[in-house]
Amino acid sequence: MTEDLLSVRDLRTYFPTEDGLVKAVDGISFKIKKGEMVGIVGESGCGKSMTAMSILRLIDPPGKIESGEILFDGVNLTKLKETEIQKIRGGSISIIFQEPMTSLNPVFTIGEQIEEAIMLHQGLDKEKAREAAVKMLNTVGIPRADEVVDEYPHELSGGMRQRAMIAMAISCNPKLLIADEPTTALDVTIQAQILELMKDLQNRLGSSVMLITHDLGVIAEMASYVIVMYAGKIVEEAEVTELFKHAKHPYTMGLLQSKPVIVKDEDRLKSIPGQVPNPLHMPKGCYFHPRCEFATDKCRESQPQLKEVCEGHKAACWLYEGAM
């Protein structure tokens, strides 16, 4: 049985504001096994990126991890001092951000930014770190790597900047790679290249990957296990094939039905009615009930818990009360 690399238990990340408390991540639990790629999917504002920032302990004040555990390789990251988490961040755990132009420092060359991580986490000198940086750029398929290493972010195309971000992320052979919407700003052709590159690197490095996206097509192609989030909570999770064939939660069904399909007798794109609730004024009961065609009085009054509704498949929905 494959060992768990990451285990998140009842994680809650809150942001106090003048208007009230925003529960960005509201009591989620999940696991990622060693060598596994897990997809986290949901609409903008559902808590996907905030989950990643919580794992990396990069929550800006006044926001904070209110409670819960983040066990990485047996170590509770929520209990570490800042100096201790810095040794893990960028080393054992790396992240690929969704917009490299704002994530890369414009006043430093690509090489200097990769070298910094290598020197910090691997203890190499400047010369050796530069050699390693060129090797990493070659690894991610950047041509003229020995020249690009001395170029600045604005001198590269969007696809090349994203490859440079990936090179930086994998430069220290991370055990866990977090990819936060890694292809959002790229055209379709470059997206396919970046996804293929990530899959190839995962196979070669044996890293676990947490893939955050709103694109179900990317999830279907890349992930082996899927977690669906809505309004700061996990509403469904299952193996990728099981979820796509037998979605249980009405929100997941809505996401799958809203994908464009070329069918002759269908001339309208289906959509989920309504809007994501205001985080300052969450509805009573199930957060999805105002948009759900199956909602009952119980859904409006009580919040369902995530539970196994069939073997290996969990959902937070009153439709499956009494299942398993």
N, C-alpha and C positions, 0 to 999 in steps of 0.2 A: 504494500500500500504506500502511495507517494506521501511524503511528509509535507506538512503545511509550512510554507515560508512566512506568510503573513496571516495573522488572525486579528480581525477587528471585532471588538465586542462592545455592543451597546454604546457606540460613539455618539456624542452630542457636542456640536460646535455651535455656539450661540453668539449673537452680536447685539449688545444692548444699544438702543438708539433713543433719541428724544421722544419718539412716538411709540416706543414699545420694544419688545424683545423679538428679534428675528432668529428663528430656529433653523439655521441653514442646513445643518445635518442633525437629524432628530431621532437618535436611538437606532442606528443601523449596525448590523453584524454580518460579516462575511469572511470567507477564507480564500486564499490563493495558494495553491500547491506549488512545490518546486518544479520549474520548467513549464508551468501552465500559463496560457494566455486567457485572461478573464476580461470580458467586455462589460463596460458600464454604460448604459444607454438611458436617454431621457431628454425631455425638452430643456431649453435654456432656463437656468435658475432652479433646477431640481436638486442641486447639491453635488453634482458629479465632481466638478473642479474643486469645490470646497473639501470634499472627502480626500482628494489628492493632497491639497495643501495641509490638511490636518495630519496626514501620515508623515509629511515632511516637516511638520511643526513650523509652518510658514504663515500662520494666521496673524494678520496685523491687528494690533490693539485698536479699539477696545474688545474686538472679538477674541474668544478663547475657547479652548476645549473644556467644556463644562464638566464632562464625566466620560467614563468609558476607558477601554484599554486598546492599545495598538501594539500587538506582540509581533515583533519582527525577528525571526531566527531565535525565538525564545526570550528576547529582550523587550521589556515594556517601554516603548519610545516616549510615552507620556510622562515617565518618571525621570528621564535623563535631563541633565543640565545642558545649557546651550552649547557649551564647549564640547560636550560628549555627542550631541546630535549632529554637530558640524562635521565630525569625523565620519558619520554615516551618510549624511546628505551629500550627494555628488560622488560618493564612493560606492557603498553597498546599495544605496538607493539613488537612482538618477531619474530625471524628468525631461521629457521633450515637450516644450510649450507649443501652443497652437499658433503663435505669431512670432516667428524668429526675428523679424525686424525690430520688435519692441523688446525681445528677450536678450538679444545679443547687444553688447555694449558698442555703440558706434565709434568710440574713440580708441578702441583697441583692435588690433588685427585679429583675424580668425585664429591664427596660430597662437597668439598670446593668450587668448581666452581658453583654448584647449590645454595649452601648456600649464596654465595656472592650476587646473584641476589635477593634472598628472603629477605636478610637483608636490601639491598639497597631500594627495592621497597615496602616492606611490614613492615619494621621497627621492625622485630623480632630479639630477641637476638640469640646468637650463638647456644644455646641448642635447642631452638624452631625451628630455621632454619634447624638444622640437622634432627630433627624429620620430618619436612616438606619435606626435601630432600629425606629421606627414603620412605616417603609416595608417592612422585612423581615417584621414581624408581619402586615402586610396581605398580603404576598406569599404567606405560608403559610396564609392563610385564617382568621386569628384576628379575630373581630368585636370592635369597640370597641378597636382597636389603640392608639389614643391614650390610653385608660384602662388597658388591660392592661399597658402599658409601665411603669406605676408600681405594679403589683401584685406580690406575693411568690408564689413557687412554690406554697405551700400553698393559695393562694386560687384556683388553677386546677384544672380536672379533669385526669385522666390524659392524655386526648387533646390538650387544650390545652397541657399541659406538654411533650408530645412535639413538638407543632408549634413551641413556643418553642425547644426544643432544635435543631430543624431550622433555624429562623430564625437562631439563633446560628451554626450550622455553615456556613450559606451566606452569611453577612453579608459575607465578604471574597472572594466569588466563587472558591472553591477549585478547583484543577485536579483534585484527587482528594478524593472524599467517601467516608469509611468509615462504613458503617451497621452497627453491631453489634447484631443482634437488635432492630431498631427498633420492632417491634410486639409484643414478647413479653407485656408487661403490659396490653395493651389488648384490649377486646372485639372481636368479629369485624367489626362495622360500622365501628368507628373504625380497625381495622387496614386495611380496604379503602380508607378515605379517606386514611390516611397513605401507603400504597403508591402510590396514584394521584397524590398530591401529589409524592412523590419522583420518580416517572416524569416528571411534567410539568416539574418543576424541572430534571431532567437534560437534557430536550429543550431547555429554554430557555437554560440556562447552558452546555451542552456539556461538563459535567464528566464525568470518569470516576468510576465508582462501584464500590466493593468492598462487596458486600452479604453480611454474615455472618448465617447463620440455620440452624436445624435443620429448618425447614419446607420440604419439597420443593414444596408448592403455591405458596409465595412465589417460590421459584426459578423454577418453570415460567412464572409470570406476568411476572416482572421481568427476569431475567438473559438474556444472550445466550450466555454461556459459563459452564461449571460446573466447580468444583474440589471433589473429595470428599476429606475428610481423615479419618484414623483413627489414633489413638495417636501424634499428632505428625508424621505423614507424609502426603503426598499419595498416595492409592491409585488415583485415576482422575481424568481431566479430558477434557472434550470440549465441543463446542457443545451448547446445551441440548436441542435436538430430537434430536440424535444420541444423547445420553446417556440420555434418557428412553425412546427407542425401542430402543436397542441397548446397554444397560448391559453392561459386560464384567466388572467385578470383583464377586465374590460378595457383598462388603459393600454395594456400591451396589444390587445386585439385592435384597438383604435390605431395604434402606431403602425401595425402591420398592414391594416387596410388603407392607410393614408399614403402608402407607397405607390407611385405611378405604375400602372400595368397596361400593356398594349392589348386591349380586348375590343373587338369590333362593336359590341353592343353597350359598351361603357363609354360615355362621353363626358362624365364629370368625375373629378378627383374627390374621393371621400376624405372627410376631415373630422377631427374630434371637436364637437361643439364646445362653445364657451372658451374660457381663458384659465391659465394657471392662477390659482388663488393668490391674493396679496399676502405675503409672508407675515404682515403685521395683523392681519385679520383672517386667520385660517378658519374654515368652516367647522362646525361641530361634527363629530362622527368621522366617517371616512372622508379624507381630504378630496377624493375624486368624485364624491356623490353628486355635486352640482352638475357635472358633465356626463354622468353615467346613465345610460338608458335602462339599466337593470336595477337602479337604486330603489331601496325599500325604506320603510320607516326606521328599521334597525340601522341601516347604513347612515341615516341622518342623525342618529342619536349616539351610536357607539363606534369606536375605532377598531377595526379588525386587526389582529396580530398576524405576522408572517408565520405560516405553518406549512408543513408538508401536506399537500392535497393528493399526491400520488407519489410513488417511489422516485426520489431524487428531484422532485419538482415542488417548489414552495410558492405560495401566493398569499397575499393579505387581502382577503375578500370574504364577505359574509355569504356569498353564493356557495361556498364550500364548507359551511359550518357542519361539523360532524364527520368530515372526510378524514380518512386514515384513523 
